[in-house]
């Protein structure tokens, strides 16, 4: 069985709109540009704002071989950094990464030049279970999940006045736990593969005036734990693969001020209180196992 997947994306965000909601169950809001959310709820809430998002997935394939090696060895003695040629362990051969039927070729280009903002306001009282609130704002987001041999070319650029999220919450008389997060990023890219080889070229640039998050929480009379987390990052790249051959070329450029503010008042809490706040310019993590 062989499978081939190819995906390309070119996105530009420059519009804005407003979304408001009030309900007693679960609230989810996503918007390209600007999101305003003012929920009044008693269970859980998720507010998010995103400029450009792309998620791709390829089917499982069982084809053997590939462009890295046509020799009889299992481990290539030299692997191509550009995905064009290679030699096998006890033999030699060559191939190309374009058009292989067991290969996923993914080209992603994302440009956001407008403000992306999310406002989430929560007020709850007398809740028998947990209170879970998630707020987020992202200019460009990319995720690729494949089981094929994979070649990824990712380019993300974000500018504009601001990318940010405000979370304001007042929570009282909760029999369960309180969990809240506020996450902001200019560019995020995540690659997860399970093939013979993976080749990634990624460039991320954040030129936003002020990527920031502000979280203000008042909690009282909580039987369980209180967990509050706020984080801001300009460029984030993560990869998880068990490919025998893995090549990654990532470039991250940040020219923005990155700010994170988290204020929490907690009274009469039966469990633990955990609060975290972070501001990061560029971060990359590659797990190869």
N, C-alpha and C positions, 0 to 999 in steps of 0.2 A: 504494500500500500504506500503510495506517495501522496504528498500534499504540498501545495505551493500557496503562499500568501504574500501579497504585496499591498502596502498601504502608503498613501501619501496624504499630506495635509498642509494646507496653507491657510492661515487664519489671520484676520486683522480685526481688532475690536476697537470701535470708536463711538459706540452709542451708550445711552444710559436710560434706565427706567426705574420706577419705584414700585415696590411690592410691600403691602402691609397685610397682617393677618392676626386674628384673635380667635383662639379655640381652646378647648380643654383637653385635647389629646396630644398629638405630635405635630409639630410645625416644621416644615422644611421649605426654605426659600433659596433659590439660586438665580443669579442675575448677571448678565454681561454688562459690565459698566458699573452701575451704582444700585445698591439694594438698601432700602430702608425697611426695618422690621420692628414692630412693636407688639410682641405677643403677650397675652395674658393667659397663662395656662397652669395646669395642676399636675402634669405628668412630665413630659420631656419636650425639649425644643432644640431644633437645629437650624441655624441661619448661616448662609454662605453666599459669597459673591465671587464670581469668577469671570475673567475676561475671555480667555480661550482655554478649552479643555479638549483633550483627545485621548481616547483609550482604544487600543487595538489588541486583538487576540488571534492567534493562529491555531488551527486544529492540530491534534496529535498526529504524528506521522511515524512510520516505521521503516522508511526507506534507508538503505545502507549507502555508505560511500559519501562523497562530498568533494568539494573543490580543493580541500587542503592537501589530500594525499591520495595517490593511486598506487602506492607501494604496498608491500605485504606486511609492513610493521604497523602496530597500533598507535604508536606515538610519533608525531612528526618531528624530524630532527631540525627542521627550519620551518617556521610558520610565517606567512605573509602578514606584514603589518597593514597592508592595504587590501588584503583579500584578493590577490591576483595569482599567486603561485606558491608552491610549497613542495617539499620532498618527504617521502615516507621513511619509516624506520629502517627498512632493509631494501627499499627500492626508491625510485624517483618518479615524479609525475608532476603535472601542472593542471591548473583549472582556473575557472573564473567564478566570481561570486554573483554574477548576473545571470538570471534565468535558470538556475538549478531548481529542479522541481521539488526538492526537499528544503528549500531555503525561503526565508521571509526577508524581503527587502522593504525597509520602512524608512520613509523620508518625511520628516516633520519640520515645518517652518511656521513659527508663531510670532506675531508682532502685536503688541498692545501699546497704544499711544494715548490712552485716555485714563481718567481716574477710575479706580475700582474701590468701592467702599461698601462696608456692611455695618448696619446698626442693629443690635439685638438687645431688647429690653424685656426683662422677665420679672414677674412678681407672683409668688406662690405662697399659700398658707394652708395649713391643715392637709398635708399629703400623707396618705397611709404607706405608700411605697417610696421609691427613689425619685430624685429629681436629677435629670440628665440634660445638660445644655451644651450645644456645640456651635461655635461661631467661627467663620473663616472668610478670608478674602485672598484671592490668588489672581495674578494677571495672566500667566500662562502655565498650563499644567499638561503634562504628557506622561502616558503610561503604556508600556508595551509588554505583553505576556505571550511567549511563544514556546512551542515544543520543537520547533524546527531549528536548523542552522540559521543564524540570524545576522543580518547586517543592518545597523541603525545609523542614520544620519539625522541628528537633532540640532536645530537652531532655534533659540528663543531670545526675544528682545522685548524689554518692557521699559516704557518711559511714561511721561505724564506727570501730573502734579502729585498724586499720592496713590498708594495702595494700602488700605488699612481696614481695621475692624474695631468697633466699640462694643463691649459687652457690659451691660449694667443689670444687676440682679439683686432682688431682695427676696430671701427665702426664709420662711419661719414655720415652726411646728411640723417637722418632717420625721416620720417614724423610721424611714430608711436612711440612705446615704445621699449626699449631694456631690455631683460630679460635673465640673464645668471646664471647658477648654476654649481658647481663642487663638487661632493660628493664622498667620499672615505670611505670604511669600510672593516675591516677584515671579520667579521661575522655578518650577519643580519638574523633574524628570525621573521616572522609575522604569528600569528594565529588568524583567525577570525571564530567564531562558533556561531551557533544559535540553540542549542540543550537543552536537559534536564540536561546534565552534561558534563563537560570538565575536563580532567586530563592531565597535561602537565609536563614532565620532560625535562629540557633543560640545556645543558652544552655547553658553548662557550669559546674557548681559543685562544687568539691572541699572537703569538710569532714571529711576523714579525719584521725584523730589523727596518723598518721605514715606517709606514703608514702615508702618507702625501699628501697634495694637495697644488698646487701653481696656483694662478689665477692672471693674469696681463691683465688689460683692459684699453684701451684708447677709449673714446667716445667723440664726438663733434657734435654740430648742431643736437640735438635730440628734436623733438617737444613734445614728451610725457615724460613718466617716465623712469628712469634708475634703474633697480633692479639687484644687483650683490650679490651672496651668495656662500660662500665656506665653507665646513664642512668636518671634519674627525672624525671618531669614530672607536674604536677598536672592541667593541662588542655591538650590538643593539638587544634588544628583545622587541617586541610590541605584545599586545594581546587585542582583542575586543570581548566580549562575553556577551550574556544575559542569560547564563545558570543558572538554579536555584542553582546548585552546581558547584563550580569552584575551582579546586585545581591546584596551580602552584608551581613548585620547579625549580627555575632557578639559575644557577651558571655561573658567568662570571669571567674570569681570563685574565688579560692583563699584559704582560711583555715587551711591546714595547713602544718606544718613539712615541708620536702622535703629528704631526705638521701640522699647517694650516697657509698659507700665502696668503693674498689677497691685491693686489695693484690696485687702480682704479684712473684714471685721467678723469675727466668729465668737459666739457666746453660747454657753451651755451645750456643748457638743459631747455626746456619749462616747464617740470613737476618736480616731486620730484626725488631725488637721494637717494636710499636706499642701503647700503652696510653692509653685515654681514660676519663674519668669526668665526669659532668655532673649537675647538679640544677637544674631549671627550674620556676618557678611556673606561668606561662601562656605559651603560644607558639602563634602562628597564622601560616600561610603561604598566600597566595592567588596562584596562577599563572594569568594570563589572557592568552591569546595569540591 
